[in-house]
Amino acid sequence: MRLDDYDPGDDIRDLGRGGGGFGGGGGGGLGGLLIGFLPMLLGRKMGCGTILILGVAAFFLLGPGANMLSMGGGTSDPLADSRSGANVACDTEGERFACNVFGSTHQVWGELINGYQKPTLNFFTDQNRSGCGAAQAAMGPFYCPADQGIYLDTAFFRELEQRFGAAGDAAQAYVVAHEVGHHIQTISGISNQVRQAQGQSSQAEGNQLQVRMELQADCYAGVWASRARNSAGQPVMEPGDMEEAMRAANAIGDDTLMRSAGQRPVPESFTHGTSEQRMSWLRRGLQSGDPRQCNAFDTAI
C-alpha cells in the first residue's frame, strides 16, 4: 500500500501492558477468555470481528456453561503512563503501519463528514483497560463507543496471517479501517439507534442487527480504501491489495469460523455475517467509494 508516514499526535497513545486483571469463574486460556467476554463485547464494544467471532465458535466448541470472567481492580493508570512518556506510540513496524492507516482514514472521512471528530487509537500489549472495561489481546481489535477509542494489540496482525491465512498489509489495513467504520456509526448516531433497537429485540433479532452493524463497517472500510490517496495523489491501494482484503473478510465470516471449529453454522447466532456477506459489503464500499451505498439496514444482506 502507498501510505504516507503519519506523525503521532494526541489522538494516538501507547498504553503498554497493565491496567487491571481478571479473577473468578471461567476457564483459562484463549477459549475461556473469549467465551467470558463475548456477551460484554456484544453489549458494549464493537470489534473487528475476527477474534470476536472466534468467541462464538469457542462458545459452541467448549459449551454454553462457561461463566463470565469478572474484572478485578488494577493499580496502574495507563493514561498517566502514556502521558509520562513511558510508552511511545508508532515505534514498532506494526504500530507504524496502523498509525499510517489511521491517519489516512482521517483525510477521507474529514472530507466526507462536516465537523468530523477523530477517534483515538490506543495500542496495548496483552491487556489494559478501555472506557468500556477490559482490553484483552484475546478479544482482537475493538472500538469502544464510550471513549470513542480504537484498541489494538498489534500481535493480532501475526494472528491474522498465521491462524487465518490473511497475510498482507491490505488485510491489516482493513482491520483498522473497519474499526474506524464503527466510529463513523457512533458519531452519526447509527450505533445508538441500533443499541436501542437491540434492547427491545429478541436475541436472534439483536444478533441480526449486530450483523448489519458489522457489514456496514466493512463497507465503510471499503469506502476508505477506494477514496484514500497519499500526498503524491496516488491511490493507497496497489495491485493485489483488494485480493488481500477480500481474503481477510472471507477468513472471518461467522460460517467459516464455525466450520473451522468443527461446528455446524447456526445463522441465528451470527453476529458479524457470513464470509460471502463480509466480502460483498467490503466490495460494495471498494467499488462505489460512496458511504451512502453502505446502508445495511434498509437493504437485503
C-alpha positions in Angstrom: 0.0 0.0 0.0 1.2 3.5 -0.8 0.7 5.2 2.6 2.3 8.3 3.9 4.0 8.4 7.3 1.7 9.8 10.0 3.2 11.7 12.9 1.6 10.6 16.2 -0.4 13.2 17.9 -2.6 13.3 21.0 -5.1 11.1 19.2 -2.7 8.1 19.3 -1.4 6.6 22.5 0.6 3.5 23.6 -0.9 2.3 26.8 1.6 -0.6 27.2 0.8 -3.5 29.4 -1.3 -3.5 32.6 -4.4 -1.8 33.8 -6.2 -4.5 35.8 -6.5 -8.2 35.9 -9.2 -10.8 36.0 -10.4 -13.3 38.5 -13.3 -15.6 39.2 -15.1 -18.2 37.1 -14.4 -19.4 33.6 -11.7 -21.5 32.2 -8.2 -20.3 31.4 -6.6 -19.8 28.0 -7.8 -18.2 24.8 -11.1 -20.1 24.6 -12.1 -19.2 28.2 -11.3 -15.6 27.8 -13.3 -15.3 24.5 -16.3 -17.1 25.9 -16.3 -14.9 29.0 -16.1 -11.7 27.1 -18.5 -12.4 24.3 -21.6 -11.1 26.0 -19.8 -8.0 27.2 -18.4 -7.3 23.8 -21.7 -7.6 22.1 -23.2 -5.2 24.6 -20.6 -2.5 24.8 -17.8 -3.0 22.3 -17.6 -3.3 18.6 -14.7 -5.4 17.4 -13.3 -6.0 14.0 -14.9 -9.4 14.1 -12.0 -11.8 13.8 -11.4 -12.8 17.5 -14.9 -11.8 18.4 -16.3 -14.4 16.0 -13.8 -16.9 17.4 -15.6 -16.4 20.7 -18.8 -17.6 19.1 -17.0 -20.6 17.7 -15.4 -21.3 21.0 -18.7 -21.0 22.8 -20.1 -23.8 20.7 -16.9 -25.8 20.9 -16.5 -25.6 24.6 -20.1 -25.5 25.7 -22.6 -22.8 26.8 -22.0 -23.2 30.5 -18.9 -21.1 30.8 -19.0 -18.4 33.4 -18.4 -14.7 32.8 -15.0 -13.6 33.9 -15.1 -11.0 36.5 -13.0 -7.9 36.4 -10.5 -7.2 39.2 -9.0 -3.9 40.2 -5.8 -2.8 38.8 -3.2 -0.4 40.1 -1.7 1.1 37.0 -3.1 4.2 35.2 -2.4 3.6 31.5 -3.3 7.1 30.5 -0.9 8.6 33.1 1.8 6.1 31.9 1.2 7.3 28.4 1.4 11.0 29.3 4.6 10.4 31.2 6.3 9.1 28.1 6.8 5.5 29.4 5.4 4.1 26.1 5.9 5.7 22.7 3.3 5.2 20.1 4.1 4.2 16.5 7.6 3.0 17.4 7.3 -0.6 16.0 6.7 -1.8 12.5 3.1 -2.9 13.3 2.2 0.2 15.2 3.7 2.5 12.5 1.6 0.8 9.8 -1.5 1.1 11.9 -0.7 4.8 12.5 -0.4 5.4 8.8 -3.7 3.8 8.0 -5.3 5.6 10.9 -4.0 9.0 9.6 -5.2 8.2 6.1 -8.8 7.5 7.4 -8.9 11.0 8.9 -8.2 12.5 5.5 -11.0 10.6 3.8 -13.7 10.9 6.5 -12.8 14.5 7.2 -13.7 15.3 3.5 -16.9 13.3 3.7 -18.3 14.5 7.1 -18.5 18.1 8.1 -17.0 18.7 11.5 -15.6 15.2 11.6 -14.2 14.3 15.0 -11.3 11.8 15.2 -11.4 8.7 17.3 -8.3 7.8 19.4 -6.0 4.9 18.6 -4.8 3.1 21.7 -2.1 0.5 21.4 -1.8 -2.0 24.2 0.2 -5.2 25.0 -1.6 -8.3 26.3 -4.1 -6.4 28.5 -5.1 -3.0 29.6 -8.3 -1.0 30.1 -10.7 1.0 27.9 -13.6 3.2 28.6 -15.8 0.0 28.1 -13.8 -2.0 30.6 -11.1 -4.6 29.9 -8.9 -4.6 26.9 -7.5 -8.1 26.2 -5.4 -9.3 23.3 -7.7 -12.3 23.1 -10.6 -10.0 22.1 -8.9 -8.8 19.0 -9.1 -5.2 18.0 -12.2 -3.3 19.0 -13.9 0.0 19.1 -15.3 1.4 22.4 -18.1 4.0 21.8 -17.9 5.2 25.5 -14.5 6.8 24.9 -14.5 6.8 21.1 -11.3 4.8 21.1 -9.9 2.0 19.0 -7.9 -0.6 20.9 -5.3 -2.7 19.2 -2.6 -5.1 20.2 -0.6 -5.4 17.0 0.2 -9.0 17.8 -3.2 -9.5 16.2 -1.6 -8.9 12.8 0.5 -12.0 13.2 -2.6 -13.9 14.2 -4.4 -12.7 11.1 -1.6 -14.1 8.9 -0.7 -17.3 10.8 -4.1 -18.5 12.0 -6.4 -17.1 9.4 -4.2 -17.2 6.3 -4.9 -13.5 5.7 -1.4 -12.1 5.1 -0.5 -8.7 3.7 -0.7 -5.0 4.6 -4.1 -4.6 3.0 -5.6 -7.2 5.3 -4.2 -5.3 8.3 -5.4 -2.0 6.9 -8.9 -3.5 6.5 -8.9 -4.3 10.3 -8.0 -0.7 11.3 -10.4 0.9 8.8 -13.3 -1.4 9.9 -12.9 -0.1 13.5 -12.9 3.5 12.2 -16.1 2.5 10.5 -17.6 1.8 13.9 -16.6 5.3 14.9 -18.5 6.7 11.9 -21.5 4.8 13.2 -21.1 6.3 16.6 -20.8 10.0 15.6 -23.6 9.6 13.0 -26.0 8.2 15.7 -26.4 4.8 14.0 -24.8 3.0 16.8 -27.1 4.4 19.4 -30.2 3.7 17.3 -29.1 0.1 16.9 -28.4 -0.4 20.6 -31.8 1.0 21.5 -33.4 -1.4 19.0 -31.5 -4.3 20.3 -32.8 -3.6 23.8 -36.3 -4.1 22.5 -35.5 -7.2 20.4 -35.1 -10.9 20.9 -31.6 -12.4 21.0 -31.9 -13.6 17.3 -33.2 -10.2 16.2 -30.5 -8.4 18.1 -27.8 -10.6 16.5 -29.2 -9.8 13.1 -28.9 -6.0 13.9 -25.3 -6.6 15.0 -24.6 -8.4 11.7 -25.8 -5.3 9.9 -23.7 -3.1 12.0 -20.6 -5.1 11.1 -21.4 -5.3 7.4 -21.8 -1.6 7.3 -18.4 -1.1 9.0 -16.9 -3.5 6.3 -18.5 -1.3 3.7 -17.1 1.9 5.3 -13.6 0.2 5.3 -14.0 -0.3 1.6 -15.0 3.3 1.1 -11.8 4.5 2.8 -9.7 2.1 0.6 -11.4 3.3 -2.5 -11.0 7.0 -1.8 -7.7 7.2 0.0 -4.8 9.0 -1.7 -1.3 9.7 -0.5 0.5 13.0 -0.6 1.6 12.4 -4.2 -2.0 11.9 -5.2 -1.6 8.2 -5.8 -4.3 5.7 -4.6 -3.1 3.9 -1.5 -4.3 0.6 -2.9 -1.9 -1.2 -5.1 -2.4 -4.2 -7.4 -3.2 -7.2 -5.3 -4.4 -5.2 -2.3 -8.1 -5.8 -2.9 -7.5 -9.5 -3.1 -5.6 -9.4 0.3 -8.5 -7.5 1.9 -11.0 -9.9 0.5 -9.1 -12.9 1.8 -9.3 -11.4 5.3 -13.0 -10.7 5.0 -13.6 -14.3 3.8 -11.5 -15.7 6.7 -13.5 -14.1 9.4 -17.1 -14.9 8.4 -19.2 -16.5 11.1 -19.9 -19.6 9.0 -16.3 -20.1 8.0 -15.0 -19.8 11.6 -17.7 -22.1 13.0 -16.9 -24.8 10.4 -13.2 -24.4 11.2 -14.1 -25.1 14.8 -15.9 -28.3 13.7 -19.3 -26.9 14.3 -22.4 -26.6 12.1 -23.1 -22.9 11.3 -26.1 -21.6 13.2 -27.3 -18.4 11.4 -29.4 -17.2 14.4 -26.1 -16.9 16.4 -24.2 -15.0 13.8 -23.0 -11.6 14.9 -20.8 -10.5 12.1 -22.1 -12.1 8.9 -21.1 -14.9 6.6 -17.9 -14.8 4.6 -19.8 -14.1 1.5 -21.7 -11.2 3.2 -18.5 -9.7 4.5 -16.7 -9.8 1.2 -19.8 -8.5 -0.6 -20.1 -5.4 1.7 -16.4 -4.7 1.6 -16.5 -4.9 -2.2 -19.5 -2.6 -2.2 -17.5 0.1 -0.5 -14.4 -0.5 -2.6 -16.3 -0.3 -5.9 -18.5 2.6 -5.1 -16.4 4.8 -2.8 -19.7 6.1 -1.6 -20.8 5.8 2.1 -24.4 6.2 1.0 -24.1 2.8 -0.5 -23.4 1.3 2.9 -26.9 1.4 4.4 -27.1 -2.2 5.5 -30.3 -1.6 7.5 -32.6 -0.9 4.6 -31.0 -3.3 2.2 -31.2 -7.1 1.8 -27.9 -8.6 3.1 
